[in-house]
Amino acid sequence: MGNQQSQFEALIIPHAPALLRFARRLSGSATVAEDLVQDALLRAWRSVDTVRNHANPKAWVFRILLNTWYSEGRRRSARPVEAPLAEAARVGQASPGDTSEMMQALGRLPEEQRSVLLLTVVEGFTGQEVAGMLDIPAGTVMSRVSRARAAMRASLSEEAAGEQKKAGVGLP
């Protein structure tokens, strides 16, 4: 048991803040994210002896979190959303540099695009690592990232245009 505990603390616990950040952005709710990370860490604890078979413990625990998120999907869809993504920015849970508009644009992305964008751009996983986590081809990962970035740019451009229109900028 002691070896399992020390292995868990050394290989998995350092990734807990990144897991929580990812879960908040994925779910849009601090409460859901905390529950999701807790469930994922419990599952990781139960299987920590298998992490030795994986080259990247961070990718391994993120995959557990994603599998937990997907397996909870039916229950999630039956419950009301507890907080919009924009609330995370308002209550200081978003990372520095995040804005309400960015969080809203992220929230409008389809889940498959949002998850690959967060994993590659925010968490720094390679396309190959994300492909392994999601059991999809690396080309599909890169395609989803590209579509997600384009959708984010379009959404943020629309948001900026709407703000300019409200402010009366550019009107004759």
Backbone as CSV, one residue per row, in Angstrom:
resi,resn,N_x,N_y,N_z,CA_x,CA_y,CA_z,C_x,C_y,C_z
1,MET,0.830,-1.197,0.000,0.000,0.000,0.000,0.866,1.250,0.000
2,GLY,1.953,1.258,0.764,2.840,2.406,0.818,3.441,2.721,-0.527
3,ASN,3.834,1.685,-1.262,4.396,1.891,-2.596,3.350,2.475,-3.542
4,GLN,2.117,1.991,-3.439,1.042,2.519,-4.272,0.809,3.993,-3.967
5,GLN,0.823,4.330,-2.682,0.619,5.726,-2.272,1.734,6.621,-2.799
6,SER,2.979,6.197,-2.617,4.090,7.036,-3.071,4.122,7.138,-4.591
7,GLN,3.780,6.060,-5.284,3.722,6.102,-6.752,2.624,7.065,-7.214
8,PHE,1.483,7.004,-6.562,0.370,7.893,-6.894,0.755,9.349,-6.654
9,GLU,1.352,9.618,-5.500,1.747,10.986,-5.171,2.807,11.517,-6.119
10,ALA,3.717,10.663,-6.549,4.804,11.109,-7.426,4.356,11.278,-8.876
11,LEU,3.541,10.367,-9.367,3.207,10.352,-10.790,1.897,11.054,-11.147
12,ILE,0.946,11.081,-10.241,-0.400,11.557,-10.590,-0.747,12.884,-9.927
13,ILE,-0.511,13.015,-8.646,-0.924,14.216,-7.912,-0.374,15.507,-8.513
14,PRO,0.863,15.550,-9.044,1.334,16.809,-9.640,0.457,17.311,-10.797
15,HIS,-0.350,16.438,-11.376,-1.185,16.828,-12.506,-2.596,17.256,-12.085
16,ALA,-2.885,17.205,-10.791,-4.222,17.550,-10.306,-4.648,18.974,-10.684
17,PRO,-3.790,19.996,-10.542,-4.231,21.344,-10.943,-4.576,21.434,-12.439
18,ALA,-3.796,20.778,-13.284,-4.087,20.789,-14.718,-5.379,20.029,-15.008
19,LEU,-5.605,18.939,-14.294,-6.857,18.187,-14.459,-8.059,19.054,-14.097
20,LEU,-7.937,19.776,-12.993,-9.046,20.626,-12.555,-9.287,21.757,-13.545
21,ARG,-8.223,22.367,-14.019,-8.358,23.447,-15.018,-9.054,22.913,-16.271
22,PHE,-8.602,21.763,-16.753,-9.186,21.156,-17.940,-10.653,20.795,-17.703
23,ALA,-10.951,20.203,-16.562,-12.321,19.790,-16.253,-13.263,20.990,-16.153
24,ARG,-12.760,22.110,-15.590,-13.592,23.320,-15.503,-13.945,23.836,-16.885
25,ARG,-12.959,23.848,-17.756,-13.210,24.353,-19.103,-14.053,23.379,-19.915
26,LEU,-13.879,22.104,-19.683,-14.646,21.095,-20.406,-16.105,21.116,-19.982
27,SER,-16.332,21.200,-18.676,-17.696,21.103,-18.153,-18.399,22.440,-18.029
28,GLY,-17.642,23.507,-17.823,-18.252,24.820,-17.633,-18.757,25.056,-16.229
29,SER,-18.437,24.159,-15.317,-18.928,24.281,-13.956,-17.844,23.855,-12.975
30,ALA,-17.579,24.688,-12.005,-16.575,24.352,-10.998,-17.008,23.132,-10.189
31,THR,-18.273,23.054,-9.859,-18.777,21.931,-9.075,-18.660,20.620,-9.835
32,VAL,-19.095,20.625,-11.076,-18.997,19.420,-11.907,-17.533,19.044,-12.105
33,ALA,-16.690,20.043,-12.324,-15.263,19.788,-12.539,-14.625,19.138,-11.317
34,GLU,-14.937,19.641,-10.136,-14.372,19.065,-8.922,-14.803,17.614,-8.744
35,ASP,-16.077,17.336,-8.992,-16.565,15.953,-8.906,-15.890,15.070,-9.948
36,LEU,-15.734,15.590,-11.147,-15.108,14.846,-12.229,-13.657,14.501,-11.894
37,VAL,-12.915,15.467,-11.392,-11.517,15.225,-11.026,-11.433,14.245,-9.865
38,GLN,-12.310,14.393,-8.900,-12.310,13.465,-7.768,-12.559,12.037,-8.250
39,ASP,-13.540,11.853,-9.118,-13.821,10.519,-9.666,-12.639,9.987,-10.467
40,ALA,-12.029,10.847,-11.277,-10.893,10.431,-12.098,-9.699,10.047,-11.225
41,LEU,-9.436,10.827,-10.179,-8.321,10.511,-9.290,-8.568,9.219,-8.520
42,LEU,-9.795,8.973,-8.144,-10.126,7.713,-7.479,-9.881,6.534,-8.422
43,ARG,-10.314,6.673,-9.668,-10.069,5.619,-10.658,-8.570,5.444,-10.909
44,ALA,-7.842,6.542,-10.951,-6.392,6.466,-11.145,-5.734,5.772,-9.949
45,TRP,-6.183,6.094,-8.758,-5.640,5.466,-7.550,-5.808,3.952,-7.625
46,ARG,-6.993,3.520,-8.037,-7.268,2.081,-8.114,-6.400,1.375,-9.139
47,SER,-5.933,2.120,-10.139,-5.159,1.527,-11.233,-3.737,2.034,-11.319
48,VAL,-3.249,2.674,-10.274,-1.945,3.328,-10.350,-0.823,2.348,-10.679
49,ASP,-0.977,1.076,-10.325,0.079,0.115,-10.635,0.210,-0.130,-12.133
50,THR,-0.813,0.211,-12.931,-0.725,0.034,-14.387,-0.082,1.229,-15.089
51,VAL,0.135,2.329,-14.365,0.719,3.516,-14.984,2.146,3.244,-15.460
52,ARG,2.805,2.265,-14.859,4.169,1.922,-15.276,4.215,1.478,-16.730
53,ASN,3.109,0.986,-17.261,3.042,0.539,-18.658,2.861,1.701,-19.623
54,HIS,2.715,2.904,-19.116,2.471,4.079,-19.953,3.673,5.013,-19.887
55,ALA,4.059,5.519,-21.038,5.219,6.406,-21.112,4.926,7.780,-20.517
56,ASN,3.653,8.200,-20.530,3.295,9.545,-20.116,2.186,9.484,-19.054
57,PRO,2.542,9.542,-17.772,1.514,9.481,-16.717,0.473,10.591,-16.831
58,LYS,0.890,11.783,-17.287,-0.065,12.884,-17.431,-1.121,12.527,-18.473
59,ALA,-0.704,12.001,-19.606,-1.662,11.589,-20.638,-2.561,10.476,-20.109
60,TRP,-1.993,9.562,-19.320,-2.757,8.452,-18.764,-3.887,8.965,-17.860
61,VAL,-3.582,9.895,-16.963,-4.596,10.379,-16.042,-5.602,11.287,-16.757
62,PHE,-5.159,12.018,-17.788,-6.110,12.809,-18.576,-7.083,11.898,-19.320
63,ARG,-6.592,10.781,-19.794,-7.479,9.833,-20.474,-8.518,9.290,-19.496
64,ILE,-8.086,9.003,-18.275,-9.037,8.554,-17.249,-10.094,9.623,-17.028
65,LEU,-9.667,10.888,-16.943,-10.619,11.980,-16.748,-11.598,12.060,-17.929
66,LEU,-11.078,11.963,-19.142,-11.964,12.008,-20.319,-12.927,10.830,-20.335
67,ASN,-12.437,9.645,-20.015,-13.322,8.470,-19.971,-14.401,8.650,-18.914
68,THR,-14.028,9.247,-17.781,-15.008,9.523,-16.727,-16.039,10.524,-17.225
69,TRP,-15.576,11.574,-17.902,-16.473,12.593,-18.463,-17.461,11.960,-19.444
70,TYR,-16.955,11.121,-20.340,-17.829,10.502,-21.343,-18.782,9.494,-20.700
71,SER,-18.309,8.748,-19.711,-19.188,7.758,-19.079,-20.277,8.421,-18.243
72,GLU,-20.014,9.632,-17.792,-21.008,10.372,-17.015,-21.975,11.132,-17.925
73,GLY,-21.784,11.053,-19.217,-22.550,11.839,-20.185,-24.053,11.741,-20.036
74,ARG,-24.557,10.548,-19.841,-26.017,10.395,-19.735,-26.549,11.068,-18.487
75,ARG,-25.805,10.925,-17.398,-26.246,11.598,-16.173,-26.148,13.103,-16.300
76,ARG,-25.064,13.580,-16.952,-24.889,15.024,-17.150,-26.031,15.610,-17.956
77,SER,-26.414,14.911,-19.024,-27.451,15.464,-19.890,-28.813,15.451,-19.208
78,ALA,-28.965,14.639,-18.179,-30.233,14.599,-17.455,-30.324,15.695,-16.400
79,ARG,-29.165,16.298,-16.049,-29.140,17.360,-15.042,-29.045,18.713,-15.724
80,PRO,-29.581,19.761,-15.088,-29.389,21.094,-15.648,-27.934,21.515,-15.504
81,VAL,-27.484,22.361,-16.414,-26.132,22.900,-16.318,-26.088,23.795,-15.100
82,GLU,-25.069,23.619,-14.275,-25.016,24.339,-13.009,-24.511,25.758,-13.138
83,ALA,-23.650,26.018,-14.123,-23.115,27.363,-14.294,-22.583,27.495,-15.710
84,PRO,-22.835,28.620,-16.353,-22.280,28.805,-17.693,-20.772,28.982,-17.648
85,LEU,-20.120,28.708,-18.772,-18.668,28.850,-18.846,-18.221,30.259,-18.500
86,ALA,-18.995,31.250,-18.869,-18.614,32.632,-18.600,-18.510,32.898,-17.102
87,GLU,-19.260,32.149,-16.302,-19.204,32.354,-14.853,-17.818,32.037,-14.310
88,ALA,-17.136,31.070,-14.906,-15.791,30.732,-14.449,-14.868,31.943,-14.549
89,ALA,-15.017,32.720,-15.596,-14.190,33.918,-15.758,-14.571,34.978,-14.718
90,ARG,-15.877,35.102,-14.439,-16.319,36.121,-13.489,-15.879,35.823,-12.063
91,VAL,-15.845,34.554,-11.682,-15.524,34.234,-10.299,-14.052,33.933,-10.101
92,GLY,-13.235,34.243,-11.099,-11.801,34.117,-10.938,-11.271,32.713,-11.114
93,GLN,-12.055,31.821,-11.700,-11.598,30.456,-11.874,-10.901,30.259,-13.206
94,ALA,-11.004,31.202,-14.090,-10.331,31.089,-15.381,-8.876,31.495,-15.205
95,SER,-8.051,31.015,-16.087,-6.628,31.355,-16.036,-6.440,32.802,-16.461
96,PRO,-5.330,33.406,-16.059,-5.057,34.775,-16.496,-5.054,34.846,-18.021
97,GLY,-5.621,35.888,-18.552,-5.673,36.042,-20.004,-6.985,35.564,-20.597
98,ASP,-7.727,34.717,-19.853,-9.032,34.286,-20.341,-9.998,35.449,-20.185
99,THR,-10.892,35.585,-21.118,-11.919,36.606,-21.002,-13.269,35.927,-21.071
100,SER,-14.259,36.658,-20.666,-15.613,36.138,-20.718,-15.980,35.743,-22.145
101,GLU,-15.567,36.572,-23.106,-15.878,36.274,-24.512,-15.202,34.992,-24.966
102,MET,-13.947,34.792,-24.539,-13.243,33.562,-24.914,-13.926,32.344,-24.309
103,MET,-14.331,32.453,-23.054,-14.990,31.327,-22.395,-16.327,31.029,-23.057
104,GLN,-17.052,32.068,-23.451,-18.325,31.853,-24.140,-18.095,31.217,-25.500
105,ALA,-17.080,31.673,-26.226,-16.760,31.088,-27.534,-16.354,29.633,-27.365
106,LEU,-15.592,29.343,-26.344,-15.193,27.965,-26.064,-16.422,27.110,-25.751
107,GLY,-17.335,27.667,-24.998,-18.562,26.953,-24.642,-19.471,26.664,-25.828
108,ARG,-19.349,27.457,-26.889,-20.168,27.235,-28.084,-19.600,26.151,-29.004
109,LEU,-18.365,25.753,-28.762,-17.776,24.706,-29.602,-18.429,23.361,-29.306
110,PRO,-18.538,22.510,-30.332,-18.976,21.137,-30.055,-17.984,20.478,-29.100
111,GLU,-18.451,19.577,-28.272,-17.607,18.950,-27.250,-16.360,18.312,-27.843
112,GLU,-16.467,17.674,-28.997,-15.296,17.011,-29.586,-14.220,18.023,-29.981
113,GLN,-14.628,19.193,-30.436,-13.655,20.241,-30.776,-13.099,20.897,-29.514
114,ARG,-13.969,21.154,-28.551,-13.537,21.802,-27.312,-12.500,20.940,-26.592
115,SER,-12.729,19.639,-26.509,-11.795,18.787,-25.769,-10.427,18.717,-26.447
116,VAL,-10.378,18.585,-27.779,-9.059,18.512,-28.434,-8.346,19.861,-28.384
117,LEU,-9.084,20.953,-28.474,-8.468,22.278,-28.378,-7.862,22.482,-26.996
118,LEU,-8.589,22.132,-25.965,-8.087,22.279,-24.607,-6.867,21.388,-24.365
119,LEU,-6.934,20.157,-24.854,-5.824,19.231,-24.624,-4.557,19.656,-25.356
120,THR,-4.697,20.140,-26.583,-3.501,20.495,-27.351,-2.996,21.896,-27.022
121,VAL,-3.867,22.868,-27.069,-3.446,24.259,-26.917,-3.215,24.631,-25.456
122,VAL,-4.121,24.269,-24.595,-4.026,24.678,-23.197,-3.127,23.737,-22.389
123,GLU,-3.335,22.433,-22.552,-2.580,21.472,-21.744,-1.270,21.042,-22.383
124,GLY,-1.067,21.343,-23.661,0.216,21.094,-24.293,0.482,19.680,-24.759
125,PHE,-0.543,18.862,-24.862,-0.355,17.510,-25.380,-0.134,17.576,-26.885
126,THR,0.630,16.639,-27.406,0.825,16.561,-28.852,-0.413,15.941,-29.490
127,GLY,-0.544,16.144,-30.791,-1.652,15.529,-31.516,-1.643,14.020,-31.367
128,GLN,-0.459,13.436,-31.353,-0.312,11.986,-31.197,-0.806,11.534,-29.821
129,GLU,-0.463,12.290,-28.777,-0.914,11.944,-27.419,-2.428,12.057,-27.303
130,VAL,-2.994,13.106,-27.869,-4.451,13.283,-27.820,-5.139,12.171,-28.604
131,ALA,-4.570,11.811,-29.739,-5.128,10.712,-30.530,-5.175,9.433,-29.708
132,GLY,-4.117,9.170,-28.957,-4.095,7.995,-28.095,-5.124,8.058,-26.984
133,MET,-5.309,9.246,-26.407,-6.284,9.415,-25.329,-7.700,9.183,-25.820
134,LEU,-7.980,9.666,-27.024,-9.344,9.625,-27.540,-9.611,8.448,-28.469
135,ASP,-8.581,7.664,-28.745,-8.693,6.535,-29.684,-9.195,6.971,-31.056
136,ILE,-8.596,8.045,-31.559,-8.914,8.528,-32.903,-7.597,8.787,-33.628
137,PRO,-7.622,8.848,-34.956,-6.379,9.122,-35.691,-5.845,10.528,-35.396
138,ALA,-4.519,10.671,-35.469,-3.886,11.967,-35.221,-4.384,13.012,-36.217
139,GLY,-4.644,12.615,-37.455,-5.180,13.543,-38.449,-6.534,14.104,-38.040
140,THR,-7.344,13.281,-37.404,-8.654,13.731,-36.914,-8.474,14.757,-35.805
141,VAL,-7.497,14.519,-34.940,-7.207,15.474,-33.864,-6.848,16.823,-34.472
142,MET,-5.912,16.811,-35.424,-5.457,18.067,-36.011,-6.584,18.772,-36.769
143,SER,-7.431,18.005,-37.418,-8.577,18.581,-38.121,-9.539,19.249,-37.139
144,ARG,-9.799,18.576,-36.020,-10.697,19.145,-35.009,-10.097,20.404,-34.388
145,VAL,-8.799,20.389,-34.153,-8.132,21.581,-33.603,-8.265,22.734,-34.587
146,SER,-8.037,22.455,-35.855,-8.131,23.493,-36.878,-9.548,24.061,-36.953
147,ARG,-10.548,23.183,-36.958,-11.949,23.650,-36.996,-12.299,24.426,-35.731
148,ALA,-11.793,23.970,-34.584,-12.082,24.662,-33.324,-11.465,26.057,-33.307
149,ARG,-10.229,26.159,-33.781,-9.582,27.477,-33.833,-10.330,28.414,-34.771
150,ALA,-10.745,27.906,-35.924,-11.493,28.734,-36.886,-12.822,29.184,-36.277
151,ALA,-13.490,28.279,-35.588,-14.767,28.629,-34.964,-14.566,29.654,-33.852
152,MET,-13.493,29.510,-33.084,-13.195,30.479,-32.023,-12.917,31.850,-32.622
153,ARG,-12.099,31.885,-33.692,-11.806,33.174,-34.340,-13.094,33.822,-34.844
154,ALA,-13.936,33.042,-35.507,-15.191,33.583,-36.040,-16.089,34.085,-34.921
155,SER,-16.186,33.312,-33.857,-17.034,33.691,-32.735,-16.529,34.960,-32.063
156,LEU,-15.214,35.047,-31.862,-14.647,36.241,-31.231,-14.751,37.456,-32.144
157,SER,-14.643,37.257,-33.463,-14.819,38.368,-34.414,-16.247,38.883,-34.372
158,GLU,-17.210,37.964,-34.321,-18.620,38.358,-34.228,-18.873,39.112,-32.927
159,GLU,-18.272,38.628,-31.858,-18.420,39.275,-30.552,-17.859,40.695,-30.592
160,ALA,-16.683,40.857,-31.191,-16.060,42.177,-31.287,-16.894,43.108,-32.158
161,ALA,-17.418,42.575,-33.246,-18.251,43.395,-34.121,-19.521,43.840,-33.399
162,GLY,-20.088,42.948,-32.597,-21.280,43.292,-31.825,-20.998,44.366,-30.795
163,GLU,-19.833,44.284,-30.142,-19.449,45.300,-29.155,-19.230,46.657,-29.818
164,GLN,-18.612,46.656,-31.008,-18.385,47.911,-31.723,-19.715,48.534,-32.127
165,LYS,-20.641,47.686,-32.541,-21.947,48.187,-32.956,-22.681,48.807,-31.764
166,LYS,-22.595,48.140,-30.595,-23.223,48.676,-29.381,-22.616,50.017,-28.992
167,ALA,-21.307,50.139,-29.177,-20.613,51.362,-28.786,-20.757,52.466,-29.815
168,GLY,-21.325,52.128,-30.967,-21.503,53.121,-32.003,-20.262,53.352,-32.838
169,VAL,-19.289,52.483,-32.727,-18.057,52.614,-33.503,-18.345,52.219,-34.937
170,GLY,-17.898,53.011,-35.871,-18.044,52.700,-37.275,-19.370,53.118,-37.881
171,LEU,-20.243,53.755,-37.094,-21.511,54.208,-37.638,-21.309,55.563,-38.286
172,PRO,-22.014,55.826,-39.398,-21.856,57.114,-40.091,-22.365,58.277,-39.274
